[in-house]
Amino acid sequence: MASATPEIATPKIEIVDQPEEQQEDSKRTFRFSLSIILGLTLLAVFFLFQRRSREED
């Protein structure tokens, strides 16, 4: 009697080594997102202080 356990085929995962390109790309993305976050934060703080100074007048 044959056993009915199906063989699980594990997919082959090929690791392609491109550390320099990936590192440059991630650095560029990080700097871009960091500058956007910093800019938006500065704008938010600026408008917050502007609103507070208007309320005091």
C-alpha distance matrix in Angstrom:
0.0 3.8 6.5 9.2 12.1 14.6 16.8 20.3 22.8 25.9 29.0 31.4 34.7 37.6 40.6 43.7 46.7 49.8 51.4 55.0 54.5 52.5 55.0 57.9 56.3 55.5 59.0 60.6 58.5 59.3 63.1 63.1 61.5 63.6 66.8 65.9 65.1 68.3 70.4 69.1 69.7 73.2 73.9 72.7 74.9 77.8 77.6 77.1 80.3 82.1 81.3 82.4 85.7 86.3 85.8 88.3 91.1
3.8 0.0 3.8 6.4 9.0 11.1 13.1 16.7 19.0 22.2 25.3 27.7 31.0 33.9 36.9 40.0 43.0 46.1 47.7 51.3 50.8 48.8 51.3 54.3 52.7 51.9 55.4 56.9 54.9 55.8 59.5 59.6 58.0 60.1 63.3 62.4 61.7 64.9 67.0 65.8 66.5 70.0 70.6 69.5 71.7 74.6 74.4 74.0 77.2 79.0 78.3 79.4 82.6 83.3 82.9 85.4 88.1
6.5 3.8 0.0 3.8 5.7 8.6 10.8 14.1 17.0 19.9 23.2 25.7 28.8 32.0 34.8 38.0 40.9 44.0 45.4 49.0 48.6 46.4 48.8 51.8 50.2 49.2 52.7 54.3 52.2 53.0 56.7 56.8 55.1 57.2 60.4 59.5 58.7 61.9 64.0 62.7 63.3 66.8 67.5 66.3 68.5 71.4 71.3 70.8 73.9 75.8 75.0 76.1 79.3 80.1 79.6 82.0 84.8
9.2 6.4 3.8 0.0 3.8 6.2 9.3 12.2 15.2 18.3 21.4 24.3 27.3 30.6 33.4 36.6 39.6 42.5 43.9 47.5 46.8 44.5 47.1 49.9 48.1 47.2 50.7 52.2 49.9 50.7 54.5 54.4 52.6 54.8 58.0 56.9 56.1 59.4 61.4 60.0 60.7 64.2 64.8 63.6 65.8 68.8 68.5 68.0 71.2 73.0 72.2 73.3 76.6 77.2 76.7 79.3 82.0
12.1 9.0 5.7 3.8 0.0 3.8 6.4 9.0 12.3 15.1 18.3 21.2 24.0 27.4 30.1 33.4 36.3 39.2 40.5 44.1 43.5 41.2 43.6 46.6 44.9 43.8 47.3 48.9 46.7 47.4 51.2 51.2 49.5 51.5 54.8 53.9 53.0 56.2 58.3 57.0 57.6 61.1 61.9 60.6 62.8 65.8 65.6 65.1 68.3 70.1 69.4 70.5 73.7 74.5 74.0 76.5 79.2
14.6 11.1 8.6 6.2 3.8 0.0 3.8 6.3 9.2 12.3 15.2 18.3 21.2 24.5 27.4 30.5 33.6 36.4 37.9 41.4 40.7 38.5 41.1 43.9 42.1 41.2 44.8 46.2 44.0 45.0 48.7 48.6 47.0 49.2 52.3 51.4 50.7 54.0 55.9 54.7 55.5 59.0 59.6 58.6 60.9 63.7 63.5 63.2 66.4 68.1 67.5 68.8 71.9 72.6 72.3 74.8 77.5
16.8 13.1 10.8 9.3 6.4 3.8 0.0 3.8 6.1 9.2 12.3 15.0 18.1 21.3 24.2 27.4 30.4 33.3 34.9 38.4 37.8 35.8 38.4 41.2 39.6 38.8 42.4 43.9 41.9 42.9 46.5 46.6 45.2 47.4 50.5 49.8 49.2 52.4 54.4 53.4 54.2 57.6 58.4 57.5 59.7 62.5 62.6 62.3 65.4 67.2 66.7 68.0 71.0 71.9 71.7 74.1 76.7
20.3 16.7 14.1 12.2 9.0 6.3 3.8 0.0 3.8 6.2 9.4 12.4 15.1 18.5 21.3 24.4 27.5 30.2 31.7 35.2 34.6 32.4 34.9 37.8 36.1 35.2 38.8 40.3 38.3 39.2 42.9 43.0 41.5 43.6 46.8 46.1 45.5 48.6 50.7 49.7 50.5 53.9 54.7 53.8 56.0 58.8 58.8 58.7 61.7 63.5 63.1 64.3 67.4 68.2 68.1 70.5 73.1
22.8 19.0 17.0 15.2 12.3 9.2 6.1 3.8 0.0 3.8 6.2 9.1 12.2 15.4 18.5 21.4 24.6 27.4 29.1 32.6 31.9 29.9 32.6 35.4 33.7 33.2 36.8 38.1 36.3 37.5 41.0 41.1 39.9 42.2 45.2 44.6 44.3 47.4 49.3 48.6 49.5 52.8 53.6 53.0 55.2 57.9 58.1 58.1 61.1 62.7 62.5 63.9 66.8 67.7 67.8 70.2 72.6
25.9 22.2 19.9 18.3 15.1 12.3 9.2 6.2 3.8 0.0 3.8 6.4 9.0 12.4 15.1 18.3 21.3 24.1 25.7 29.2 28.6 26.6 29.2 32.0 30.5 29.9 33.4 34.9 33.2 34.2 37.8 38.0 36.9 39.0 42.1 41.7 41.3 44.3 46.4 45.8 46.6 49.8 50.8 50.2 52.3 55.0 55.3 55.3 58.2 60.0 59.9 61.2 64.1 65.1 65.2 67.5 70.0
29.0 25.3 23.2 21.4 18.3 15.2 12.3 9.4 6.2 3.8 0.0 3.8 6.2 9.5 12.6 15.4 18.7 21.3 23.1 26.5 25.6 23.7 26.6 29.2 27.6 27.2 30.8 32.1 30.5 31.8 35.3 35.4 34.5 36.8 39.7 39.2 39.2 42.2 44.1 43.6 44.6 47.7 48.6 48.3 50.5 53.0 53.4 53.6 56.5 58.1 58.2 59.6 62.3 63.3 63.6 65.9 68.3
31.4 27.7 25.7 24.3 21.2 18.3 15.0 12.4 9.1 6.4 3.8 0.0 3.8 6.3 9.6 12.4 15.6 18.5 20.5 23.9 23.3 21.7 24.5 27.2 25.9 25.8 29.2 30.7 29.5 30.8 34.1 34.5 33.9 36.1 38.9 38.8 38.9 41.7 43.6 43.5 44.5 47.5 48.5 48.4 50.5 52.9 53.5 53.9 56.6 58.2 58.5 59.9 62.5 63.6 64.1 66.3 68.6
34.7 31.0 28.8 27.3 24.0 21.2 18.1 15.1 12.2 9.0 6.2 3.8 0.0 3.8 6.3 9.4 12.5 15.2 17.0 20.4 19.8 18.1 20.8 23.5 22.3 22.1 25.5 27.0 25.9 27.1 30.4 30.9 30.4 32.4 35.3 35.3 35.4 38.1 40.1 40.1 41.1 43.9 45.1 45.1 47.1 49.5 50.2 50.6 53.2 54.9 55.3 56.7 59.2 60.4 60.9 63.1 65.4
37.6 33.9 32.0 30.6 27.4 24.5 21.3 18.5 15.4 12.4 9.5 6.3 3.8 0.0 3.8 6.1 9.4 12.3 14.5 17.8 17.3 16.1 18.9 21.5 20.6 20.9 24.0 25.5 24.8 26.3 29.3 29.9 29.8 31.9 34.5 34.8 35.2 37.7 39.6 40.0 41.1 43.7 44.9 45.2 47.2 49.4 50.3 50.9 53.3 54.9 55.6 57.0 59.3 60.6 61.4 63.4 65.6
40.6 36.9 34.8 33.4 30.1 27.4 24.2 21.3 18.5 15.1 12.6 9.6 6.3 3.8 0.0 3.8 6.2 9.2 11.0 14.4 14.4 13.0 15.5 18.3 17.8 17.9 20.8 22.6 22.2 23.3 26.3 27.2 27.3 29.0 31.7 32.3 32.7 34.9 37.0 37.5 38.5 41.0 42.5 42.8 44.6 46.8 47.9 48.5 50.8 52.5 53.3 54.6 56.8 58.2 59.1 61.0 63.2
43.7 40.0 38.0 36.6 33.4 30.5 27.4 24.4 21.4 18.3 15.4 12.4 9.4 6.1 3.8 0.0 3.8 6.3 9.0 11.8 11.5 10.9 13.7 15.9 15.6 16.4 19.2 20.6 20.6 22.2 24.8 25.6 26.1 28.0 30.3 31.1 31.8 34.0 35.8 36.6 37.8 40.1 41.5 42.2 43.9 45.9 47.1 47.9 50.1 51.7 52.7 54.1 56.2 57.6 58.6 60.5 62.5
46.7 43.0 40.9 39.6 36.3 33.6 30.4 27.5 24.6 21.3 18.7 15.6 12.5 9.4 6.2 3.8 0.0 3.8 5.9 8.8 9.5 9.3 11.4 13.7 14.2 15.0 17.2 19.0 19.6 20.8 23.2 24.4 25.2 26.6 29.0 30.1 30.9 32.7 34.7 35.8 36.7 38.8 40.5 41.3 42.8 44.7 46.3 47.1 49.0 50.7 51.9 53.2 55.1 56.7 57.8 59.5 61.5
49.8 46.1 44.0 42.5 39.2 36.4 33.3 30.2 27.4 24.1 21.3 18.5 15.2 12.3 9.2 6.3 3.8 0.0 3.8 5.7 5.7 6.2 8.5 10.3 10.8 12.2 14.2 15.7 16.6 18.0 20.1 21.3 22.4 23.9 25.9 27.2 28.2 29.9 31.7 33.0 34.1 36.0 37.6 38.7 40.2 41.9 43.5 44.5 46.4 47.9 49.3 50.7 52.4 54.0 55.3 56.9 58.8
51.4 47.7 45.4 43.9 40.5 37.9 34.9 31.7 29.1 25.7 23.1 20.5 17.0 14.5 11.0 9.0 5.9 3.8 0.0 3.8 5.6 5.2 5.8 8.5 9.8 10.3 11.8 14.0 15.1 15.9 17.9 19.6 20.7 21.6 23.8 25.5 26.2 27.6 29.7 31.1 31.9 33.7 35.6 36.7 37.9 39.7 41.5 42.3 44.0 45.7 47.2 48.4 50.1 51.9 53.1 54.6 56.6
55.0 51.3 49.0 47.5 44.1 41.4 38.4 35.2 32.6 29.2 26.5 23.9 20.4 17.8 14.4 11.8 8.8 5.7 3.8 0.0 3.8 5.5 5.1 6.1 8.5 9.9 10.5 12.2 14.2 15.1 16.4 18.2 19.9 20.7 22.4 24.3 25.5 26.5 28.4 30.2 31.1 32.6 34.5 35.9 37.0 38.5 40.5 41.6 43.1 44.6 46.3 47.6 49.0 50.8 52.3 53.7 55.5
54.5 50.8 48.6 46.8 43.5 40.7 37.8 34.6 31.9 28.6 25.6 23.3 19.8 17.3 14.4 11.5 9.5 5.7 5.6 3.8 0.0 3.8 5.4 5.2 6.1 8.5 9.9 10.6 12.2 14.0 15.4 16.5 18.2 19.7 21.2 22.7 24.2 25.5 27.0 28.7 30.0 31.5 33.1 34.5 36.0 37.4 39.1 40.4 42.1 43.4 45.0 46.5 48.0 49.5 51.1 52.7 54.4
52.5 48.8 46.4 44.5 41.2 38.5 35.8 32.4 29.9 26.6 23.7 21.7 18.1 16.1 13.0 10.9 9.3 6.2 5.2 5.5 3.8 0.0 3.8 5.5 5.1 6.0 8.4 9.8 10.4 11.9 14.1 15.2 16.2 17.7 19.8 21.0 22.0 23.7 25.5 26.8 28.0 29.8 31.4 32.5 34.0 35.7 37.3 38.3 40.2 41.7 43.1 44.5 46.2 47.7 49.1 50.8 52.6
55.0 51.3 48.8 47.1 43.6 41.1 38.4 34.9 32.6 29.2 26.6 24.5 20.8 18.9 15.5 13.7 11.4 8.5 5.8 5.1 5.4 3.8 0.0 3.8 5.4 5.2 6.0 8.5 9.8 10.3 12.1 14.1 15.2 16.0 18.1 19.9 20.7 21.9 24.0 25.6 26.4 28.0 30.0 31.1 32.3 34.0 35.9 36.8 38.4 40.1 41.7 42.9 44.4 46.2 47.6 49.0 50.9
57.9 54.3 51.8 49.9 46.6 43.9 41.2 37.8 35.4 32.0 29.2 27.2 23.5 21.5 18.3 15.9 13.7 10.3 8.5 6.1 5.2 5.5 3.8 0.0 3.8 5.5 5.1 6.1 8.6 9.8 10.6 12.2 14.2 15.1 16.5 18.4 19.9 20.8 22.4 24.4 25.5 26.8 28.6 30.2 31.4 32.7 34.7 35.9 37.4 38.8 40.6 41.9 43.3 45.0 46.6 48.1 49.7
56.3 52.7 50.2 48.1 44.9 42.1 39.6 36.1 33.7 30.5 27.6 25.9 22.3 20.6 17.8 15.6 14.2 10.8 9.8 8.5 6.1 5.1 5.4 3.8 0.0 3.8 5.4 5.1 6.1 8.5 10.0 10.5 12.2 14.0 15.4 16.6 18.2 19.8 21.1 22.6 24.2 25.7 27.1 28.6 30.2 31.6 33.1 34.5 36.2 37.5 39.0 40.6 42.2 43.6 45.2 46.9 48.5
55.5 51.9 49.2 47.2 43.8 41.2 38.8 35.2 33.2 29.9 27.2 25.8 22.1 20.9 17.9 16.4 15.0 12.2 10.3 9.9 8.5 6.0 5.2 5.5 3.8 0.0 3.8 5.4 5.0 5.9 8.5 9.7 10.4 11.8 14.0 15.3 16.1 17.8 19.7 20.9 22.0 23.9 25.5 26.6 28.1 29.8 31.4 32.4 34.2 35.7 37.1 38.5 40.2 41.8 43.2 44.8 46.7
59.0 55.4 52.7 50.7 47.3 44.8 42.4 38.8 36.8 33.4 30.8 29.2 25.5 24.0 20.8 19.2 17.2 14.2 11.8 10.5 9.9 8.4 6.0 5.1 5.4 3.8 0.0 3.8 5.5 5.1 6.1 8.5 9.9 10.3 12.1 14.2 15.2 16.1 18.0 19.9 20.7 22.1 24.1 25.5 26.6 28.1 30.1 31.1 32.6 34.2 35.9 37.1 38.6 40.4 41.9 43.3 45.1
60.6 56.9 54.3 52.2 48.9 46.2 43.9 40.3 38.1 34.9 32.1 30.7 27.0 25.5 22.6 20.6 19.0 15.7 14.0 12.2 10.6 9.8 8.5 6.1 5.1 5.4 3.8 0.0 3.8 5.5 5.2 6.1 8.6 9.8 10.7 12.4 14.2 15.3 16.5 18.4 19.9 21.1 22.6 24.3 25.8 26.9 28.7 30.2 31.7 32.9 34.7 36.2 37.5 39.1 40.8 42.4 43.9
58.5 54.9 52.2 49.9 46.7 44.0 41.9 38.3 36.3 33.2 30.5 29.5 25.9 24.8 22.2 20.6 19.6 16.6 15.1 14.2 12.2 10.4 9.8 8.6 6.1 5.0 5.5 3.8 0.0 3.8 5.5 5.1 6.1 8.4 9.9 10.7 12.2 14.0 15.3 16.6 18.2 19.9 21.2 22.5 24.2 25.7 27.1 28.4 30.3 31.5 32.9 34.6 36.2 37.6 39.1 40.9 42.5
59.3 55.8 53.0 50.7 47.4 45.0 42.9 39.2 37.5 34.2 31.8 30.8 27.1 26.3 23.3 22.2 20.8 18.0 15.9 15.1 14.0 11.9 10.3 9.8 8.5 5.9 5.1 5.5 3.8 0.0 3.8 5.4 5.2 5.9 8.5 9.9 10.4 11.9 14.0 15.3 16.2 18.0 19.8 20.9 22.2 24.0 25.7 26.6 28.3 29.9 31.4 32.7 34.4 36.0 37.4 38.9 40.8
63.1 59.5 56.7 54.5 51.2 48.7 46.5 42.9 41.0 37.8 35.3 34.1 30.4 29.3 26.3 24.8 23.2 20.1 17.9 16.4 15.4 14.1 12.1 10.6 10.0 8.5 6.1 5.2 5.5 3.8 0.0 3.8 5.6 5.0 6.1 8.6 9.8 10.3 12.0 14.2 15.1 16.2 18.2 19.8 20.9 22.2 24.2 25.4 26.8 28.2 30.1 31.4 32.7 34.5 36.1 37.5 39.1
63.1 59.6 56.8 54.4 51.2 48.6 46.6 43.0 41.1 38.0 35.4 34.5 30.9 29.9 27.2 25.6 24.4 21.3 19.6 18.2 16.5 15.2 14.1 12.2 10.5 9.7 8.5 6.1 5.1 5.4 3.8 0.0 3.8 5.4 5.3 6.4 8.7 10.0 10.7 12.5 14.3 15.5 16.7 18.5 20.1 21.2 22.8 24.4 26.0 27.0 28.7 30.5 31.8 33.2 34.9 36.6 38.1
61.5 58.0 55.1 52.6 49.5 47.0 45.2 41.5 39.9 36.9 34.5 33.9 30.4 29.8 27.3 26.1 25.2 22.4 20.7 19.9 18.2 16.2 15.2 14.2 12.2 10.4 9.9 8.6 6.1 5.2 5.6 3.8 0.0 3.8 5.5 5.1 6.1 8.5 9.8 10.6 12.2 14.2 15.3 16.4 18.3 19.8 21.1 22.3 24.4 25.6 26.9 28.6 30.3 31.6 33.0 34.9 36.6
63.6 60.1 57.2 54.8 51.5 49.2 47.4 43.6 42.2 39.0 36.8 36.1 32.4 31.9 29.0 28.0 26.6 23.9 21.6 20.7 19.7 17.7 16.0 15.1 14.0 11.8 10.3 9.8 8.4 5.9 5.0 5.4 3.8 0.0 3.8 5.4 5.1 6.0 8.5 9.9 10.4 12.2 14.2 15.2 16.4 18.1 20.0 20.9 22.5 24.1 25.7 26.9 28.5 30.2 31.7 33.1 35.0
66.8 63.3 60.4 58.0 54.8 52.3 50.5 46.8 45.2 42.1 39.7 38.9 35.3 34.5 31.7 30.3 29.0 25.9 23.8 22.4 21.2 19.8 18.1 16.5 15.4 14.0 12.1 10.7 9.9 8.5 6.1 5.3 5.5 3.8 0.0 3.8 5.5 5.1 6.0 8.5 9.8 10.5 12.2 14.1 15.3 16.3 18.3 19.8 21.1 22.3 24.2 25.7 26.9 28.5 30.3 31.8 33.3
65.9 62.4 59.5 56.9 53.9 51.4 49.8 46.1 44.6 41.7 39.2 38.8 35.3 34.8 32.3 31.1 30.1 27.2 25.5 24.3 22.7 21.0 19.9 18.4 16.6 15.3 14.2 12.4 10.7 9.9 8.6 6.4 5.1 5.4 3.8 0.0 3.8 5.5 5.1 6.1 8.5 9.9 10.6 12.2 14.2 15.3 16.5 18.2 20.1 21.0 22.5 24.3 25.8 27.0 28.7 30.5 32.0
65.1 61.7 58.7 56.1 53.0 50.7 49.2 45.5 44.3 41.3 39.2 38.9 35.4 35.2 32.7 31.8 30.9 28.2 26.2 25.5 24.2 22.0 20.7 19.9 18.2 16.1 15.2 14.2 12.2 10.4 9.8 8.7 6.1 5.1 5.5 3.8 0.0 3.8 5.5 5.2 6.1 8.6 9.9 10.5 12.2 14.1 15.4 16.3 18.4 19.8 21.1 22.5 24.4 25.8 27.1 28.8 30.7
68.3 64.9 61.9 59.4 56.2 54.0 52.4 48.6 47.4 44.3 42.2 41.7 38.1 37.7 34.9 34.0 32.7 29.9 27.6 26.5 25.5 23.7 21.9 20.8 19.8 17.8 16.1 15.3 14.0 11.9 10.3 10.0 8.5 6.0 5.1 5.5 3.8 0.0 3.8 5.5 5.1 6.2 8.6 9.9 10.6 12.2 14.3 15.2 16.6 18.2 20.0 21.1 22.6 24.4 25.9 27.2 29.0
70.4 67.0 64.0 61.4 58.3 55.9 54.4 50.7 49.3 46.4 44.1 43.6 40.1 39.6 37.0 35.8 34.7 31.7 29.7 28.4 27.0 25.5 24.0 22.4 21.1 19.7 18.0 16.5 15.3 14.0 12.0 10.7 9.8 8.5 6.0 5.1 5.5 3.8 0.0 3.8 5.4 5.2 6.2 8.6 10.0 10.5 12.3 14.1 15.5 16.4 18.3 20.1 21.2 22.6 24.5 26.1 27.4
69.1 65.8 62.7 60.0 57.0 54.7 53.4 49.7 48.6 45.8 43.6 43.5 40.1 40.0 37.5 36.6 35.8 33.0 31.1 30.2 28.7 26.8 25.6 24.4 22.6 20.9 19.9 18.4 16.6 15.3 14.2 12.5 10.6 9.9 8.5 6.1 5.2 5.5 3.8 0.0 3.8 5.5 5.1 6.1 8.6 9.8 10.6 12.1 14.3 15.2 16.4 18.3 20.0 21.1 22.6 24.6 26.1
69.7 66.5 63.3 60.7 57.6 55.5 54.2 50.5 49.5 46.6 44.6 44.5 41.1 41.1 38.5 37.8 36.7 34.1 31.9 31.1 30.0 28.0 26.4 25.5 24.2 22.0 20.7 19.9 18.2 16.2 15.1 14.3 12.2 10.4 9.8 8.5 6.1 5.1 5.4 3.8 0.0 3.8 5.4 5.1 6.2 8.5 10.0 10.4 12.3 14.1 15.3 16.5 18.4 20.0 21.2 22.8 24.8
73.2 70.0 66.8 64.2 61.1 59.0 57.6 53.9 52.8 49.8 47.7 47.5 43.9 43.7 41.0 40.1 38.8 36.0 33.7 32.6 31.5 29.8 28.0 26.8 25.7 23.9 22.1 21.1 19.9 18.0 16.2 15.5 14.2 12.2 10.5 9.9 8.6 6.2 5.2 5.5 3.8 0.0 3.8 5.4 5.1 6.0 8.6 9.8 10.7 12.1 14.2 15.4 16.5 18.4 20.1 21.3 22.9
73.9 70.6 67.5 64.8 61.9 59.6 58.4 54.7 53.6 50.8 48.6 48.5 45.1 44.9 42.5 41.5 40.5 37.6 35.6 34.5 33.1 31.4 30.0 28.6 27.1 25.5 24.1 22.6 21.2 19.8 18.2 16.7 15.3 14.2 12.2 10.6 9.9 8.6 6.2 5.1 5.4 3.8 0.0 3.8 5.5 5.0 6.2 8.5 10.0 10.4 12.2 14.2 15.4 16.5 18.4 20.2 21.5
72.7 69.5 66.3 63.6 60.6 58.6 57.5 53.8 53.0 50.2 48.3 48.4 45.1 45.2 42.8 42.2 41.3 38.7 36.7 35.9 34.5 32.5 31.1 30.2 28.6 26.6 25.5 24.3 22.5 20.9 19.8 18.5 16.4 15.2 14.1 12.2 10.5 9.9 8.6 6.1 5.1 5.4 3.8 0.0 3.8 5.4 5.3 6.0 8.7 9.8 10.6 12.3 14.3 15.4 16.6 18.6 20.4
74.9 71.7 68.5 65.8 62.8 60.9 59.7 56.0 55.2 52.3 50.5 50.5 47.1 47.2 44.6 43.9 42.8 40.2 37.9 37.0 36.0 34.0 32.3 31.4 30.2 28.1 26.6 25.8 24.2 22.2 20.9 20.1 18.3 16.4 15.3 14.2 12.2 10.6 10.0 8.6 6.2 5.1 5.5 3.8 0.0 3.8 5.5 5.0 6.2 8.5 9.9 10.6 12.3 14.3 15.5 16.7 18.8
77.8 74.6 71.4 68.8 65.8 63.7 62.5 58.8 57.9 55.0 53.0 52.9 49.5 49.4 46.8 45.9 44.7 41.9 39.7 38.5 37.4 35.7 34.0 32.7 31.6 29.8 28.1 26.9 25.7 24.0 22.2 21.2 19.8 18.1 16.3 15.3 14.1 12.2 10.5 9.8 8.5 6.0 5.0 5.4 3.8 0.0 3.8 5.4 5.4 6.1 8.7 10.0 10.7 12.4 14.4 15.7 17.0
77.6 74.4 71.3 68.5 65.6 63.5 62.6 58.8 58.1 55.3 53.4 53.5 50.2 50.3 47.9 47.1 46.3 43.5 41.5 40.5 39.1 37.3 35.9 34.7 33.1 31.4 30.1 28.7 27.1 25.7 24.2 22.8 21.1 20.0 18.3 16.5 15.4 14.3 12.3 10.6 10.0 8.6 6.2 5.3 5.5 3.8 0.0 3.8 5.5 4.9 6.1 8.6 9.8 10.5 12.3 14.4 15.6
77.1 74.0 70.8 68.0 65.1 63.2 62.3 58.7 58.1 55.3 53.6 53.9 50.6 50.9 48.5 47.9 47.1 44.5 42.3 41.6 40.4 38.3 36.8 35.9 34.5 32.4 31.1 30.2 28.4 26.6 25.4 24.4 22.3 20.9 19.8 18.2 16.3 15.2 14.1 12.1 10.4 9.8 8.5 6.0 5.0 5.4 3.8 0.0 3.8 5.4 5.2 6.3 8.7 10.0 10.8 12.7 14.8
80.3 77.2 73.9 71.2 68.3 66.4 65.4 61.7 61.1 58.2 56.5 56.6 53.2 53.3 50.8 50.1 49.0 46.4 44.0 43.1 42.1 40.2 38.4 37.4 36.2 34.2 32.6 31.7 30.3 28.3 26.8 26.0 24.4 22.5 21.1 20.1 18.4 16.6 15.5 14.3 12.3 10.7 10.0 8.7 6.2 5.4 5.5 3.8 0.0 3.8 5.4 5.0 6.1 8.6 9.9 10.7 12.7
82.1 79.0 75.8 73.0 70.1 68.1 67.2 63.5 62.7 60.0 58.1 58.2 54.9 54.9 52.5 51.7 50.7 47.9 45.7 44.6 43.4 41.7 40.1 38.8 37.5 35.7 34.2 32.9 31.5 29.9 28.2 27.0 25.6 24.1 22.3 21.0 19.8 18.2 16.4 15.2 14.1 12.1 10.4 9.8 8.5 6.1 4.9 5.4 3.8 0.0 3.8 5.5 5.2 6.3 8.8 10.2 11.1
81.3 78.3 75.0 72.2 69.4 67.5 66.7 63.1 62.5 59.9 58.2 58.5 55.3 55.6 53.3 52.7 51.9 49.3 47.2 46.3 45.0 43.1 41.7 40.6 39.0 37.1 35.9 34.7 32.9 31.4 30.1 28.7 26.9 25.7 24.2 22.5 21.1 20.0 18.3 16.4 15.3 14.2 12.2 10.6 9.9 8.7 6.1 5.2 5.4 3.8 0.0 3.8 5.5 5.1 6.3 8.9 10.3
82.4 79.4 76.1 73.3 70.5 68.8 68.0 64.3 63.9 61.2 59.6 59.9 56.7 57.0 54.6 54.1 53.2 50.7 48.4 47.6 46.5 44.5 42.9 41.9 40.6 38.5 37.1 36.2 34.6 32.7 31.4 30.5 28.6 26.9 25.7 24.3 22.5 21.1 20.1 18.3 16.5 15.4 14.2 12.3 10.6 10.0 8.6 6.3 5.0 5.5 3.8 0.0 3.8 5.4 5.1 6.4 9.0
85.7 82.6 79.3 76.6 73.7 71.9 71.0 67.4 66.8 64.1 62.3 62.5 59.2 59.3 56.8 56.2 55.1 52.4 50.1 49.0 48.0 46.2 44.4 43.3 42.2 40.2 38.6 37.5 36.2 34.4 32.7 31.8 30.3 28.5 26.9 25.8 24.4 22.6 21.2 20.0 18.4 16.5 15.4 14.3 12.3 10.7 9.8 8.7 6.1 5.2 5.5 3.8 0.0 3.8 5.5 5.2 6.6
86.3 83.3 80.1 77.2 74.5 72.6 71.9 68.2 67.7 65.1 63.3 63.6 60.4 60.6 58.2 57.6 56.7 54.0 51.9 50.8 49.5 47.7 46.2 45.0 43.6 41.8 40.4 39.1 37.6 36.0 34.5 33.2 31.6 30.2 28.5 27.0 25.8 24.4 22.6 21.1 20.0 18.4 16.5 15.4 14.3 12.4 10.5 10.0 8.6 6.3 5.1 5.4 3.8 0.0 3.8 5.5 5.4
85.8 82.9 79.6 76.7 74.0 72.3 71.7 68.1 67.8 65.2 63.6 64.1 60.9 61.4 59.1 58.6 57.8 55.3 53.1 52.3 51.1 49.1 47.6 46.6 45.2 43.2 41.9 40.8 39.1 37.4 36.1 34.9 33.0 31.7 30.3 28.7 27.1 25.9 24.5 22.6 21.2 20.1 18.4 16.6 15.5 14.4 12.3 10.8 9.9 8.8 6.3 5.1 5.5 3.8 0.0 3.8 5.6
88.3 85.4 82.0 79.3 76.5 74.8 74.1 70.5 70.2 67.5 65.9 66.3 63.1 63.4 61.0 60.5 59.5 56.9 54.6 53.7 52.7 50.8 49.0 48.1 46.9 44.8 43.3 42.4 40.9 38.9 37.5 36.6 34.9 33.1 31.8 30.5 28.8 27.2 26.1 24.6 22.8 21.3 20.2 18.6 16.7 15.7 14.4 12.7 10.7 10.2 8.9 6.4 5.2 5.5 3.8 0.0 3.8
91.1 88.1 84.8 82.0 79.2 77.5 76.7 73.1 72.6 70.0 68.3 68.6 65.4 65.6 63.2 62.5 61.5 58.8 56.6 55.5 54.4 52.6 50.9 49.7 48.5 46.7 45.1 43.9 42.5 40.8 39.1 38.1 36.6 35.0 33.3 32.0 30.7 29.0 27.4 26.1 24.8 22.9 21.5 20.4 18.8 17.0 15.6 14.8 12.7 11.1 10.3 9.0 6.6 5.4 5.6 3.8 0.0
